[in-house]
Amino acid sequence: MAATLVPPMLATPAGPAGGQGTGSARPTRVLVTNDDGVAAPGLAVLAETAVLLGFEVVIAAPSSDRSGSGAAIGPATAGPLVHEVRVELPGLGATPAFALDAPPALAVLLAVQGAFGAPPDIVVSGVNPGLNTGLAVLHSGTVGAAVTAANLGLRALAVSMATGSPTHLGTARILAGCALVRVRRATAGTALNLNVPNLAIDDVRGVRWAPLAGCGGVRAVVGGNGDLEPVGLRTDPLGAGPGTDTALVAEGFATVTSVVGIRAAAMADGANSPGCSPSHSQANRGILPVSGTDQ
């Protein structure tokens, strides 16, 4: 691998995979999940990489494809939320693995509560077959799992790769391993989104920090008969300005973006009211803004 391929942001020395900043000799525990299903080859790649790096690994992922689920946790009902099944994955030996009838964000929430053993220190999600770039990452189950983990104070990494044939999962394995080492030493609550071009490792031009493009790599379009065509079948160059994640991956770079979850926005100066009148109708109270003509 060329010396310029892994820049300082990913080239932090590994050291022993001990506990997170506590001085503990306990191995750092990693939850591996995805939104494509527990049997997806990209998940095995991440789990194997984490094991080889000396992490203590547990796998908990959907039993079926939950792509596009964002940070959803499924229906909030009074009954059982999820069914889990212990599974064995080829090549992963005794690594515990669970298939869940649930999206990946719920797998993260359950893991934090000890559903699969000791809570994880890090969550790794992917490798997703298809890029998760631009503002469209809001809808990604791969990124949603990582952001959910970060919101809970964990460190997290989402990994996605451009599609194509052949698929160079070995490239994703190398760069994800470098990023995982970096994430282990990051500030609690950090979530990194790594996107990898589908190229042999020697053909990758480098790794760049990148802002999110104005949109992702695909878009929904309306067909001539007014029907929505399936999402993901059209590439979308719009909004991919120079230097953004979408543009850089198209140029042969891998990109890393630090992403955050929902945050409260700063209010405008002088704003001291949510804009609702207590005297408004019961149906609208606290929901619809009240203007001078509404009262």
DOVEX-450177 format. One record per residue (C-alpha): x, y, z. Coordinates in steps of 0.02 Angstrom, whole numbers, padded with zeros to 5 digits, always signed. Example, Ala and Ser with C-alpha at 12.3 -4.5 7.8 and 13.67 -1.06 7.14 Angstrom:
BEGIN
+00615-00225+00390;+00684-00053+00357;
***
This chain:
BEGIN
+00000+00000+00000;+00067+00170-00048;+00128+00278+00095;+00008+00417+00046;-00145+00304+00050;-00173+00311+00237;-00150+00490+00299;-00115+00536+00481;-00301+00544+00521;-00312+00356+00496;-00135+00305+00537;-00142+00314+00727;-00035+00176+00802;-00144+00033+00860;-00066-00019+01024;-00158-00148+01128;-00346-00144+01105;-00379-00106+01287;-00525-00020+01370;-00575+00156+01324;-00463+00277+01417;-00486+00189+01585;-00317+00106+01599;-00408-00061+01595;-00326-00211+01512;-00499-00268+01459;-00511-00284+01270;-00611-00148+01185;-00780-00222+01141;-00847-00192+00966;-01024-00217+00905;-01032-00253+00718;-01198-00222+00632;-01268-00172+00462;-01430-00138+00371;-01412-00272+00237;-01435-00425+00346;-01326-00530+00458;-01271-00643+00314;-01206-00500+00205;-01023-00521+00154;-00978-00343+00204;-01025-00376+00385;-00910-00527+00391;-00768-00420+00324;-00787-00293+00464;-00805-00426+00599;-00651-00520+00539;-00551-00359+00533;-00600-00311+00710;-00554-00484+00774;-00384-00477+00688;-00351-00308+00769;-00376-00384+00941;-00549-00317+00981;-00680-00417+01073;-00818-00433+00943;-01004-00467+00951;-01117-00463+00798;-01299-00410+00803;-01382-00367+00639;-01551-00379+00552;-01607-00549+00494;-01661-00471+00328;-01625-00316+00225;-01666-00155+00319;-01584-00034+00198;-01645+00144+00208;-01704+00127+00387;-01602+00274+00451;-01601+00275+00641;-01772+00193+00653;-01804+00067+00791;-01963-00008+00720;-02141+00001+00786;-02154+00062+00966;-02280-00061+01038;-02320-00122+01211;-02273-00301+01165;-02103-00377+01124;-02004-00265+01006;-01884-00391+00934;-01848-00575+00913;-01667-00631+00912;-01586-00792+00851;-01408-00848+00886;-01321-00886+00721;-01152-00949+00664;-01062-00856+00526;-00934-00943+00416;-00754-00896+00454;-00793-00811+00619;-00768-00958+00734;-00834-00927+00908;-00878-00744+00879;-01055-00726+00948;-01181-00672+00817;-01365-00631+00829;-01497-00608+00694;-01632-00484+00744;-01802-00448+00674;-01759-00264+00691;-01665-00120+00608;-01482-00089+00654;-01515+00062+00766;-01618-00049+00880;-01476-00175+00883;-01365-00035+00949;-01491+00014+01083;-01510-00167+01139;-01322-00194+01143;-01296-00042+01252;-01421-00115+01376;-01324-00279+01383;-01434-00387+01274;-01284-00472+01193;-01164-00475+01338;-01058-00331+01401;-01105-00164+01318;-00994-00113+01172;-00866+00026+01173;-00872+00048+00984;-01004+00014+00851;-00950-00028+00674;-01082-00032+00537;-01066-00100+00360;-00986-00134+00240;-01134-00066+00144;-01141-00114-00041;-01165+00061-00109;-01102+00231-00055;-01179+00330+00087;-01129+00507+00042;-01206+00679+00047;-01355+00736+00148;-01443+00575+00097;-01349+00487+00238;-01498+00542+00344;-01592+00394+00270;-01453+00265+00283;-01473+00122+00406;-01284+00098+00399;-01251+00276+00455;-01405+00278+00567;-01330+00140+00675;-01168+00238+00694;-01256+00401+00737;-01366+00311+00863;-01210+00244+00947;-01129+00416+00950;-01286+00492+01026;-01266+00366+01167;-01087+00421+01197;-01001+00279+01104;-00874+00289+00964;-00937+00230+00796;-00887+00196+00617;-00998+00174+00464;-00918+00096+00310;-00990+00096+00134;-00918+00050-00034;-00961+00091-00214;-01039-00052-00310;-00964-00137-00461;-00894-00299-00526;-00779-00365-00464;-00807-00302-00288;-00646-00252-00201;-00696-00290-00023;-00512-00309+00019;-00493-00122-00004;-00635-00089+00117;-00556-00210+00240;-00390-00117+00242;-00462+00058+00256;-00595+00008+00382;-00459-00070+00490;-00360+00093+00487;-00516+00193+00527;-00566+00077+00668;-00398+00104+00753;-00424+00292+00735;-00601+00282+00805;-00541+00186+00958;-00437+00337+01009;-00567+00467+00961;-00672+00571+01080;-00825+00484+01150;-00976+00521+01043;-00877+00523+00880;-00955+00444+00725;-00852+00431+00566;-00928+00393+00396;-00803+00307+00281;-00842+00289+00095;-00730+00183-00014;-00718+00177-00204;-00733+00005-00282;-00551-00004-00332;-00402-00114-00295;-00307-00042-00147;-00160+00013-00255;-00279+00112-00367;-00357+00214-00226;-00287+00390-00240;-00288+00423-00053;-00403+00460+00094;-00478+00632+00118;-00581+00718+00251;-00734+00778+00155;-00893+00878+00188;-01061+00803+00142;-01120+00843-00033;-01288+00927-00055;-01362+00760-00099;-01312+00578-00108;-01256+00472-00252;-01432+00415-00298;-01603+00494-00303;-01786+00450-00322;-01859+00501-00489;-02035+00510-00556;-02068+00409-00713;-02168+00465-00862;-02327+00386-00796;-02312+00475-00630;-02247+00325-00535;-02094+00334-00425;-01953+00231-00496;-01857+00129-00367;-01733+00228-00265;-01553+00188-00303;-01559+00157-00489;-01509+00330-00547;-01344+00414-00511;-01362+00594-00457;-01222+00717-00497;-01322+00864-00429;-01255+00943-00272;-01089+00850-00280;-00981+01005-00277;-00792+00995-00290;-00711+00925-00134;-00869+00845-00065;-00880+00662-00018;-00983+00614-00171;-00864+00702-00291;-00704+00638-00211;-00758+00456-00212;-00802+00474-00396;-00623+00536-00422;-00550+00381-00340;-00524+00440-00161;-00591+00363-00003;-00676+00492+00107;-00702+00514+00293;-00836+00628+00366;-00874+00657+00549;-01063+00652+00567;-01178+00699+00711;-01356+00657+00755;-01503+00767+00798;-01454+00926+00887;-01557+01077+00940;-01525+01228+00830;-01485+01396+00906;-01636+01509+00917;-01639+01680+00836;-01592+01827+00947;-01737+01885+01052;-01841+01729+01024;-01925+01691+01189;-02085+01605+01135;-02122+01449+01033;-02251+01553+00938;-02408+01469+01006;-02548+01547+01104;-02618+01459+01259;-02788+01528+01211;-02787+01443+01041;-02902+01297+01006;-02863+01132+01092;-02830+01049+00924;-02695+01173+00877;-02622+01214+01047;-02434+01185+01048;-02434+01127+00867;-02478+01265+00744;-02394+01437+00751;-02511+01581+00786;-02500+01737+00680;-02586+01902+00712;-02727+01855+00593;-02756+01686+00678;-02804+01753+00848;
***
